[in-house]
Amino acid sequence: LEKNGVAIVSMTQAVTDDPSGALVRQVFTLFDEYQSRENGKHVERVMKANARLGFYNGSPVALGFTTKVVARHGNRDKKVLVVDPVEAELVRRIFTLYRDGDGGSGPMGVKTIATWLNGRGYRTKRGGLFGVAAVHTILTNRIYIGETAFNRRCSRTLRQKPADQHVHGAVEPIVDGTLFEWVQQALPTRSPKVVAPRVVTGPILLTGLASCSCGAAMTLRT
């Protein structure tokens, strides 16, 4: 600000523009930074305690859930996550599309599911179109089997925090645990980087495996 000719005037920390004023300003800055860090530690401690009690701390709500006010402390509402019946059905549909398809095709990949959803008018929590990242996030989010985790990442750097700092909780599950774990095991093996999409979504179980003695790939004729 000083380089651009902008002066900062504080109503509670009056300082002059001479060298002594600059020194005092730096001292005030150090104390303000310390106070800010202490406030941050206090807020984080309160939010962890809030999460341990099962309350919602205000992060983006996953598709399939909504919030419900269950208590009020002072001027703050205490909320919990509850299942949204309409959105929950869409989440279950996404998992079944990945495993079984829509009845007219074989199992769908992540990109195909996004196209299928967008073509039928389904939208994300924020009303946008589904993309590969959005579908993949749903397929790997353990909240759908009733597991939640708070304080997993640093809010400033987004780096993963050590596991012993995570605060775990529980919500009502939406997806069967067996189906969820099946999807987790299938995702790496069905990645386009590992297996061609035609092998995953093809109607023949031996696609990509069986071939003619001349070397040509097996094809389907009806």
RAKACOR-V612270 format. One record per pair of residues at least 6 apart in sequence whose ideal C-beta (glycine too) atoms are under 6 Angstrom apart, sorted by the first residue. I is the first residue (numbers start at 1). J is the second residue. D is the distance in Angstrom with one decimal. If there is no record, write none. Layout:
# RAKACOR-V612270
[[I;J;D] [I;J;D]]
This chain:
# RAKACOR-V612270
[[13;28;5.1] [15;21;4.2] [15;24;4.9] [15;25;5.1] [47;57;5.1] [48;167;5.2] [50;57;5.7] [51;57;5.8] [51;150;3.9] [51;167;4.3] [51;169;6.0] [52;167;5.8] [54;169;5.6] [55;78;5.1] [56;67;5.5] [56;79;4.4] [56;80;5.8] [56;81;5.5] [62;141;6.0] [62;143;5.3] [63;87;5.4] [63;91;6.0] [63;125;4.8] [64;87;4.6] [64;88;4.5] [64;91;4.1] [64;174;5.1] [65;81;4.8] [65;84;5.9] [66;84;4.5] [67;79;4.3] [68;80;5.8] [68;82;4.7] [69;77;4.6] [69;79;5.4] [70;78;5.8] [70;80;5.4] [71;78;4.0] [81;171;4.9] [83;172;5.1] [88;174;4.7] [91;174;5.3] [94;138;5.6] [95;175;5.4] [95;179;5.7] [97;108;4.8] [97;113;5.1] [98;108;6.0] [98;183;5.9] [99;107;5.9] [101;107;5.3] [101;108;5.5] [106;201;4.8] [106;203;5.4] [109;197;5.5] [109;200;5.7] [110;132;5.4] [110;135;4.9] [110;136;5.3] [111;132;5.3] [113;135;5.1] [114;130;4.3] [114;131;5.7] [114;132;5.8] [114;135;4.9] [117;130;4.6] [118;129;5.1] [118;130;5.5] [124;130;6.0] [124;134;5.6] [139;183;5.5] [144;174;4.7] [144;175;4.3] [145;173;5.0] [145;175;5.9] [145;177;4.9] [145;180;4.8] [146;170;5.4] [146;171;5.6] [146;173;3.7] [148;169;4.2] [148;171;5.8] [149;166;4.9] [149;168;5.4] [150;167;4.3] [151;165;5.7] [151;166;5.8] [151;167;5.2] [152;166;5.4] [153;160;5.9] [190;200;4.8] [199;207;5.0] [199;208;3.8] [204;220;5.7] [210;218;4.3] [211;217;5.4] [211;218;5.9]]
